[in-house]
């Protein structure tokens, strides 16, 4: 007998929730087969069988919370799966096509499964485009909205059908409510956001940046940059570079508190907050100070794609010394970002909007962005926080400085 246990879940993650069993008791399991899907505060992951055998017993049902090392199921290596019953149809039965596997056995990302369940789509009927035929989010979306058939022209003999009348909703005295258990990620986000405000002296300072010079530079270089590197030149890489330069000038914003000690990091692992279904994830650019503009853009694009597909790993999400979040992609003009503990600083970017500003004694229309820095006042003074944000402003308004700092 071999126990299938909850594996190590990554830095600071000690608990998971059983989201889905991919095998049933009595099923044959081969080495490497996914057996159960776990939901954690950061990602969903599959637990694979390390040995072959028959799944003798399942110890936790769907929805149970489990900790690292707990036994999920027991695998009997000496047993064999029960033989299939003969169909009684002889050769005729053997010639028929085998039935499609059930959706629970189809390899798919957690996001793809959720979308399929919401739209009542059979995963087994979808051809996966991921590794080893895994069904991805875009595969399910394509199945939900198939391509429109080309118009062949109306038949002269058949009159055009009248559109069906839209039914009017009927009001009744019933007031509907829906009760749904929080996902592991949403529950953890809720807990950590409250902890961040209770355990840190969090303050926020604001400034605004004239984006004219940076946007002009991007416009001049975008074609050559894309041709050379195969990726567009966005604003994120500029802000990563500017943040690292400012962190060098004000190192306490790249620190954390451990007990009664301040631990200042001399490396720069920059978290890039990404909004996904079910909450926010923060994949980390390791040693971002050593990355070029092109490497940053490629890494950020890869994070966004894998976040949407649900294929980020725990390694992608662990650690981080400072975080950047961009509410502007959702249209936010100004907001107060909340710290990502144990970090003591987070930079919030917002929508770029043309506004009248005073320039050289005249009123001019310029593309402006509000930026916000939330910081832990226990170790970062207001003066340092304000100067940090001013430094960001200086680098973005004169991006040539970033080339000297890189």
SVG drawing of the C-alpha trace seen along z (x, -y; Angstrom):
<svg xmlns="http://www.w3.org/2000/svg" viewBox="-46 -82 70 95">
<polyline fill="none" stroke="black" stroke-width="0.4" points="0.0,0.0 1.2,-3.5 -0.3,-6.8 -1.0,-9.7 -0.4,-12.8 -0.8,-16.5 2.6,-17.7 4.6,-20.8 2.5,-23.7 5.1,-26.5 6.2,-29.3 3.8,-30.3 1.1,-27.9 0.2,-25.2 -3.4,-24.3 -5.4,-23.3 -8.9,-22.2 -9.9,-19.1 -11.4,-20.5 -12.0,-17.4 -11.2,-13.7 -9.9,-12.7 -10.0,-9.0 -12.6,-6.9 -12.0,-4.1 -11.2,-0.9 -9.7,-2.7 -6.4,-1.7 -3.7,-4.4 -0.5,-4.5 2.7,-6.3 2.3,-10.0 -1.5,-9.9 -3.2,-12.9 -5.4,-11.6 -6.8,-14.6 -7.0,-18.4 -6.3,-20.7 -7.2,-24.3 -4.8,-26.6 -4.8,-30.3 -2.4,-30.9 -3.1,-28.3 -4.9,-25.0 -2.6,-22.0 -2.9,-18.3 -1.4,-15.6 0.0,-12.8 0.6,-9.1 4.2,-8.3 3.5,-4.6 1.1,-2.4 -1.8,-0.4 -5.4,-0.5 -7.0,-3.4 -8.0,-1.4 -9.6,-4.2 -10.2,-8.0 -9.7,-9.6 -11.1,-13.1 -14.2,-14.2 -14.5,-17.2 -14.6,-20.4 -12.4,-19.1 -9.6,-21.3 -6.3,-19.4 -2.8,-20.2 0.7,-19.3 1.5,-15.7 -2.1,-14.5 -3.2,-11.3 -5.5,-12.0 -5.9,-8.4 -4.4,-4.9 -3.0,-3.1 -2.8,0.7 0.2,1.6 -0.5,5.3 -4.2,5.1 -5.5,5.0 -8.6,3.1 -11.7,5.2 -12.1,6.6 -14.7,5.0 -17.9,7.0 -18.5,8.6 -21.1,6.7 -22.7,9.8 -22.7,8.4 -19.6,10.4 -17.6,9.1 -20.1,6.4 -19.4,4.7 -15.6,4.9 -16.0,3.0 -17.9,0.1 -16.0,-3.0 -15.0,-3.3 -17.1,-5.9 -15.5,-9.2 -13.9,-9.4 -15.9,-11.2 -15.2,-14.9 -13.6,-14.1 -10.8,-12.2 -10.2,-14.8 -7.0,-16.8 -8.0,-20.4 -6.9,-23.5 -9.0,-24.5 -10.2,-27.6 -11.3,-25.6 -13.2,-23.2 -15.0,-26.1 -16.0,-27.7 -17.2,-24.3 -19.3,-23.7 -20.8,-27.2 -21.9,-26.7 -22.7,-23.0 -20.0,-22.0 -18.7,-18.5 -14.9,-18.7 -14.5,-15.2 -15.8,-16.6 -13.2,-19.3 -9.8,-18.9 -7.2,-20.4 -4.5,-22.7 -2.2,-22.5 0.6,-20.1 -0.4,-16.5 -3.8,-17.5 -4.8,-19.4 -7.9,-21.5 -7.2,-25.2 -9.5,-28.1 -9.5,-29.3 -10.5,-25.8 -13.7,-25.9 -14.5,-29.5 -14.2,-28.4 -16.6,-25.5 -19.1,-27.9 -19.1,-30.4 -18.4,-28.4 -17.4,-30.3 -20.4,-31.5 -21.3,-29.6 -20.9,-31.4 -24.2,-32.8 -25.5,-30.8 -28.4,-33.2 -32.1,-32.7 -34.0,-30.1 -36.6,-31.7 -39.1,-29.1 -38.8,-29.6 -39.9,-32.9 -37.6,-34.4 -38.6,-33.3 -39.9,-35.9 -37.8,-36.5 -39.2,-34.8 -40.7,-37.2 -38.6,-38.0 -40.3,-36.8 -41.0,-39.4 -39.9,-38.7 -42.8,-38.0 -42.4,-39.6 -43.3,-37.5 -43.1,-37.9 -40.0,-35.6 -36.7,-37.3 -33.8,-35.0 -30.5,-34.6 -27.5,-32.5 -25.1,-31.1 -21.7,-30.0 -18.7,-28.9 -15.6,-31.1 -12.9,-29.6 -9.6,-29.0 -8.0,-31.9 -10.8,-34.4 -10.9,-33.4 -7.2,-33.9 -7.3,-37.2 -10.0,-38.4 -7.9,-37.3 -4.6,-38.7 -6.2,-42.1 -7.6,-42.5 -4.2,-41.3 -2.3,-43.8 -4.3,-46.7 -4.3,-45.4 -0.6,-44.4 1.0,-47.3 0.8,-51.0 -0.3,-51.5 -0.3,-54.9 -0.6,-56.0 1.0,-58.9 0.0,-60.1 1.6,-61.9 0.9,-62.4 3.2,-61.8 3.3,-63.4 3.6,-60.4 4.4,-62.5 8.1,-61.7 7.7,-58.0 4.9,-57.6 6.9,-59.5 9.8,-57.2 7.6,-54.1 6.1,-55.5 9.6,-56.1 10.9,-52.7 7.9,-50.4 8.3,-49.0 12.1,-48.4 11.6,-46.9 8.9,-44.5 10.9,-43.5 14.0,-42.8 12.5,-41.1 9.1,-39.8 7.2,-41.6 5.6,-45.0 7.1,-47.7 4.6,-48.4 4.6,-50.8 5.1,-48.0 8.8,-47.5 9.5,-51.3 7.9,-51.2 9.8,-48.1 13.0,-49.8 12.0,-53.0 11.0,-51.1 14.3,-49.3 16.2,-52.6 14.1,-54.2 14.4,-51.1 18.2,-51.5 17.9,-55.1 15.4,-54.2 16.3,-50.6 13.9,-50.4 11.0,-50.1 12.7,-46.8 12.7,-45.4 10.5,-43.5 10.0,-43.2 10.9,-39.9 10.3,-40.1 12.2,-43.1 14.6,-43.2 14.5,-45.0 15.7,-42.7 16.8,-44.8 16.9,-42.9 19.8,-43.5 18.1,-41.8 15.0,-42.9 12.2,-40.4 9.3,-42.5 5.8,-41.1 3.4,-42.1 -0.2,-41.8 -2.5,-40.1 -6.3,-40.0 -7.7,-36.5 -11.0,-34.7 -11.5,-34.2 -9.0,-36.9 -5.6,-38.4 -2.3,-36.6 1.2,-38.1 3.8,-36.3 7.3,-37.5 10.1,-38.7 13.2,-37.2 16.3,-39.4 14.4,-42.0 17.4,-44.4 19.3,-42.0 16.6,-41.9 16.5,-44.0 13.4,-45.8 12.7,-43.0 13.2,-40.3 10.8,-42.1 8.1,-42.5 8.4,-38.8 8.2,-37.7 5.2,-39.9 3.4,-38.8 4.1,-35.1 2.7,-35.7 -0.5,-37.2 -1.1,-34.3 -0.4,-31.6 -2.5,-33.4 -5.4,-33.4 -4.8,-29.7 -4.4,-28.7 -0.9,-27.3 1.1,-29.5 3.2,-27.5 3.8,-28.0 7.3,-28.9 6.1,-31.7 4.0,-33.2 6.4,-32.8 8.5,-35.5 8.7,-39.0 10.3,-42.1 8.1,-44.9 4.9,-44.8 3.5,-46.8 -0.3,-46.8 -2.0,-48.4 -5.7,-49.3 -5.5,-51.4 -6.1,-48.4 -9.6,-48.2 -10.2,-52.0 -9.3,-53.1 -8.3,-56.7 -7.1,-56.6 -7.0,-54.0 -5.2,-53.0 -3.3,-49.7 -3.1,-47.4 0.3,-46.0 1.2,-42.5 2.7,-41.2 5.5,-40.9 6.4,-43.5 6.4,-47.1 5.7,-48.9 3.4,-48.6 3.2,-50.9 -0.2,-51.5 -0.5,-52.6 -3.7,-54.0 -5.4,-55.0 -3.5,-57.4 -5.9,-60.3 -5.5,-63.6 -5.8,-66.5 -5.1,-70.2 -1.9,-71.0 0.4,-74.0 3.5,-73.7 6.0,-76.5 3.6,-79.1 0.8,-77.9 -2.1,-75.5 -1.4,-72.3 -3.2,-69.0 -0.9,-66.2 -1.4,-62.4 -1.3,-62.2 -1.3,-59.3 -1.9,-59.3 0.4,-57.0 0.1,-55.8 2.6,-54.3 1.2,-52.5 3.9,-51.8 4.4,-50.5 5.0,-53.5 6.6,-51.3 9.9,-51.4 9.3,-53.8 8.9,-57.5 6.6,-59.8 9.6,-61.8 11.2,-58.7 7.8,-57.5 7.2,-60.9 10.8,-61.1 10.5,-57.5 7.4,-58.4 9.0,-61.7 12.0,-59.6 9.6,-57.3 8.0,-60.5 11.5,-61.8 12.5,-58.6 9.3,-58.2 9.1,-61.8 12.7,-61.6 13.1,-57.9 16.7,-58.5 17.7,-58.3 16.6,-54.7 19.1,-53.8 21.9,-55.1 20.5,-53.2 20.0,-49.9"/>
</svg>
